[in-house]
Amino acid sequence: MAERIDAHHHLWRYRKDEYRWIGPGMQGLARDFLTKDLEEEMRKCGIDGSVVVQARQSVEETDWLLDLAGGSSLIRGVVGWAPIASPAFPGVLERWEGNSLLKGLRHIIQDEADEEFINRRDFNAGIRALAGSSLVYDILIYERHLPAAVKFVDWHPNQIFVLDHMAKPRIKDHQLEPWGSNVHELAKRENVYCKLSGMVTEADWQNWTAADLRPYFDVVLNAFGPKRLMFGSDWPVCWLACTYGRWFDTVHEFVNELSGAERELILGGVASEVYWLKK
């Protein structure tokens, strides 16, 4: 039986000036979230391992996450941050050469003022520098960025990409298009995978139901198939709308109609393969 893997969560020591994205209505996130807190949540849901993902754009945070992973039997890998668009990027990569816990990198594209940031020459030069490193690149965007992301992926046919949070569809507005069509277009690129994460925070935080989310799950299941989907909690950000356990139960309900082998892929097998996770 494949291990259950949470392919997307965060950890942080809260400092107001470093986490300015935690704004009004998000006060529950304005505290430390550390390994021991995560492990309690994971064990309740029978999760065997995880991938921790950057939450602020600093090399120092990546170093810190790698240290935490090195001291935990549950954190199997890190998706960190590095200055991908900088000429200094190749030198920064050397900082972590040989550290097998670094599985990928991410830049917070969704917060860039330039709507075409993902297709800038300097950023793409950095992505090309990942060739031969085995590092995955996690794509964090809003649904409006999907057409630009298609162009971006086409420039890097040999790079493995993972789409975070399904590109944040407008669930609260019950709007499937043009997100659905654009997701299907992106999914035609077989080097792109997708995380089942972040859905509840794009819905009505207080009143969402599984029925609200189900059409969006159906779209990505149809687009990517079980072999390119992976479960992620987005903990502790998911706390804005639900507990870790409720989100896991919701995903489990969605995948329960699939075969046993397909469930195992989504709940752990795909993440283990894509991020080269070890027990």
C-alpha positions in Angstrom: 0.0 0.0 0.0 1.3 3.5 -0.9 2.1 5.9 1.8 -0.3 8.8 2.4 1.5 12.0 1.7 0.4 15.6 2.3 2.1 17.3 -0.7 1.5 20.9 0.5 1.7 22.5 3.9 3.5 25.3 5.5 5.4 26.0 8.7 6.5 29.4 10.1 7.6 31.4 13.1 5.3 34.3 12.9 6.7 37.8 12.5 4.2 40.5 11.4 6.7 42.3 9.1 7.6 39.0 7.4 4.0 37.7 6.8 2.2 40.8 5.6 -0.1 38.6 3.5 -1.8 37.6 6.8 -4.3 40.4 6.8 -7.7 41.3 8.2 -9.9 38.3 8.9 -6.8 36.0 9.0 -5.8 36.6 12.7 -5.9 32.9 13.4 -2.8 32.5 11.3 -0.8 35.2 13.1 1.1 32.8 15.4 3.8 30.1 15.1 3.0 26.9 13.3 5.8 24.4 13.9 6.5 20.7 13.3 4.9 19.4 16.5 1.6 21.1 15.6 1.7 19.6 12.1 2.5 16.1 13.3 -0.6 16.1 15.6 -2.8 16.9 12.6 -1.2 14.4 10.3 -1.4 11.5 12.7 -5.1 12.0 13.2 -5.6 11.5 9.4 -3.1 8.6 9.0 -0.7 10.7 6.9 2.7 9.1 6.7 4.8 12.0 5.3 4.7 15.4 3.8 6.2 18.2 1.7 6.7 21.6 3.3 6.4 24.6 1.0 7.8 28.1 1.3 5.6 30.9 2.6 7.9 33.9 2.3 10.5 34.6 -0.3 13.8 34.3 1.4 16.8 31.9 1.1 16.9 32.0 4.9 13.5 30.4 5.1 14.5 27.7 2.7 17.5 26.9 4.9 15.2 26.8 8.0 12.7 24.5 6.3 15.5 22.2 5.3 16.8 22.1 8.9 13.3 21.2 10.1 12.9 18.5 7.5 16.3 17.1 8.6 15.0 16.7 12.1 11.6 15.2 11.3 10.7 11.7 10.1 7.4 13.0 8.7 8.7 15.9 6.5 10.1 14.1 3.5 10.9 17.1 1.3 11.0 20.9 0.9 9.8 23.2 -1.9 11.7 26.3 -1.1 12.4 29.7 -2.6 15.4 31.1 -4.4 16.0 34.2 -6.5 15.2 32.4 -9.8 15.1 35.7 -11.9 18.5 36.8 -10.5 21.8 36.3 -12.3 23.0 35.0 -8.9 20.5 32.1 -9.0 23.0 29.4 -10.2 25.3 30.3 -7.3 22.4 30.1 -4.8 21.6 26.6 -6.1 25.1 25.5 -5.2 24.2 26.4 -1.6 22.0 23.3 -1.4 23.9 21.0 -3.8 23.8 17.5 -2.3 20.9 18.2 0.0 18.4 15.6 -1.0 15.6 17.1 1.1 15.3 20.0 -1.4 12.7 18.7 -3.9 11.6 21.9 -5.6 11.3 25.7 -5.8 8.4 28.1 -5.9 8.0 31.8 -6.6 4.8 33.7 -5.5 3.8 34.6 -9.0 0.3 35.5 -7.9 1.6 38.6 -6.0 3.7 40.0 -8.8 2.3 43.3 -10.3 3.5 42.2 -13.7 0.7 39.9 -15.0 3.3 38.3 -17.4 6.0 37.9 -14.8 6.0 34.1 -15.4 7.1 34.7 -19.0 9.9 37.3 -18.3 13.2 36.4 -19.9 15.2 36.5 -16.6 12.7 34.3 -14.8 12.8 31.7 -17.6 16.6 31.8 -17.7 16.4 30.7 -14.1 14.0 27.9 -14.9 16.3 26.7 -17.6 19.1 26.6 -15.0 17.1 23.9 -13.2 17.8 21.4 -16.0 19.6 18.4 -14.7 18.9 19.3 -11.1 15.8 17.0 -10.7 14.1 19.9 -8.9 10.4 20.4 -9.5 8.9 23.9 -10.0 5.6 24.6 -8.2 3.4 27.1 -10.1 1.5 29.4 -7.8 -1.0 31.6 -9.7 -4.5 32.8 -9.9 -6.9 31.4 -12.5 -6.5 34.5 -14.7 -2.8 33.6 -15.1 -3.5 30.2 -16.7 -3.0 31.3 -20.3 0.4 32.8 -19.4 1.2 29.6 -17.6 0.5 27.5 -20.7 3.0 29.6 -22.7 5.5 29.3 -19.9 5.3 25.5 -19.6 5.7 25.2 -23.4 9.1 26.8 -23.1 10.2 24.0 -20.7 9.0 20.7 -22.0 11.5 18.7 -20.0 10.9 20.4 -16.7 8.4 18.9 -14.1 5.8 21.4 -12.9 3.2 21.1 -10.2 0.2 23.5 -10.3 -0.6 24.6 -6.7 -4.2 24.9 -5.5 -5.6 24.1 -8.9 -4.8 27.7 -10.0 -7.3 29.1 -7.5 -10.6 28.9 -9.3 -13.4 31.3 -8.3 -15.3 28.9 -6.2 -17.0 31.5 -4.0 -18.5 32.9 -7.1 -19.5 29.4 -8.4 -17.6 30.3 -11.6 -16.2 27.4 -13.6 -15.2 29.2 -16.7 -12.8 30.2 -18.2 -10.8 28.4 -15.5 -12.1 25.0 -16.5 -11.1 25.3 -20.2 -7.8 26.8 -19.3 -7.0 24.0 -16.8 -7.8 21.4 -19.5 -5.4 23.2 -21.9 -2.6 23.3 -19.4 -3.2 19.6 -18.5 -2.5 18.6 -22.1 1.2 19.1 -21.1 2.1 15.8 -19.5 5.0 17.4 -17.5 2.4 19.2 -15.4 0.9 17.8 -12.2 -1.8 19.3 -10.0 -2.4 19.6 -6.3 -5.8 19.1 -4.7 -5.3 21.9 -2.3 -6.4 25.4 -1.4 -10.0 24.9 -2.5 -11.7 25.8 0.7 -10.0 29.2 1.0 -11.3 30.0 -2.5 -14.8 29.2 -1.4 -17.0 30.9 1.2 -14.9 30.4 4.3 -17.9 30.1 6.7 -20.5 28.4 4.6 -18.8 26.1 2.0 -20.0 22.6 1.4 -18.5 19.6 -0.4 -21.1 20.2 -3.1 -19.7 23.6 -3.8 -16.2 22.1 -4.3 -17.2 19.0 -6.2 -17.5 20.5 -9.7 -13.9 21.8 -9.5 -12.6 18.5 -8.3 -14.4 16.8 -11.3 -12.7 19.2 -13.7 -9.2 18.5 -12.5 -9.8 14.8 -12.3 -11.0 14.8 -15.9 -8.1 17.0 -17.0 -5.2 15.5 -15.2 -6.4 12.0 -14.2 -5.4 10.2 -11.0 -1.9 9.7 -12.2 -1.2 13.5 -12.1 -3.2 14.6 -9.0 -1.9 14.8 -5.5 -3.5 15.6 -2.1 -2.3 18.7 -0.2 -3.7 20.2 3.0 -2.4 23.8 2.6 -2.3 23.7 6.4 -2.4 26.0 8.3 -3.9 28.3 5.7 -6.8 25.9 5.4 -7.7 26.9 9.0 -9.4 30.0 7.6 -12.1 27.8 6.3 -11.8 24.3 8.0 -9.7 22.0 10.0 -7.0 19.7 8.6 -9.3 16.7 9.3 -12.3 18.2 7.6 -10.3 18.9 4.4 -8.8 15.5 4.3 -12.2 13.9 4.8 -13.6 16.0 2.0 -10.9 14.9 -0.4 -11.3 11.3 0.8 -15.0 11.5 0.0 -14.3 12.8 -3.5 -11.8 10.0 -4.3 -13.8 7.2 -2.7 -15.6 6.6 -5.9 -12.3 5.8 -7.7 -10.6 2.4 -7.7 -8.3 1.5 -4.8 -5.2 2.0 -7.0 -6.4 5.4 -8.1 -7.1 6.5 -4.6 -3.6 5.5 -3.5 -2.1 7.5 -6.4 -3.9 10.7 -5.4 -3.4 10.3 -1.6 0.3 9.7 -1.8 1.7 7.8 -4.8 1.9 10.7 -7.2 3.6 13.0 -4.7 6.1 10.3 -3.7 7.0 9.8 -7.4 7.1 13.5 -8.5 9.1 14.7 -5.5 11.3 11.7 -5.2 10.3 11.0 -1.6 11.9 8.4 0.6 10.5 6.6 3.6 
